[in-house]
Amino acid sequence: MQLETETTGRFPVLAHLSYQADDPFALTIAFSHDGRVLARWRLDRQMVADGIERPVGAGDVRIRPRVTGVWRELRLEFLGRPHSDGGRQRAVVLAWAPAVLSFLDETHRIVAPGREEVSIDGFLAEVLARG
């Protein structure tokens, strides 16, 4: 993936996508450098799939396709917590869309869309344990 900045353009960033069948609606993307995880985001799996075809998201995560000639990318915009001055940190990451689509296909082999199940008892126990 590539991090896009307004001042320096693009530069590579190490990103790791993961998926777990026991959390079937989400996927995780972790950005790291020198062995340290710099940021970790949990994303809605269907939102990422939809973002390959059309703009989605209105909150802290916004995803949209981007085509430059024959190059198909997925543009992911992440917004941080609001600052006291009203501003927010913002990161834009570009991924090669065919690679993301291939990853999504693998997740669909693990848990097919429409076949997702979540243990309500386990979810409630987790929420209550957080207080």
Beta strands, then each sheet from edge to edge (+ up, - down):
strand 1: 2-5
strand 2: 9-12
strand 3: 14-18
strand 4: 26-33
strand 5: 36-44
strand 6: 61-68
strand 7: 71-82
strand 8: 88-96
sheet 1: 2+ 1- 8+ 7- 6+
sheet 2: 3+ 4- 5+
end
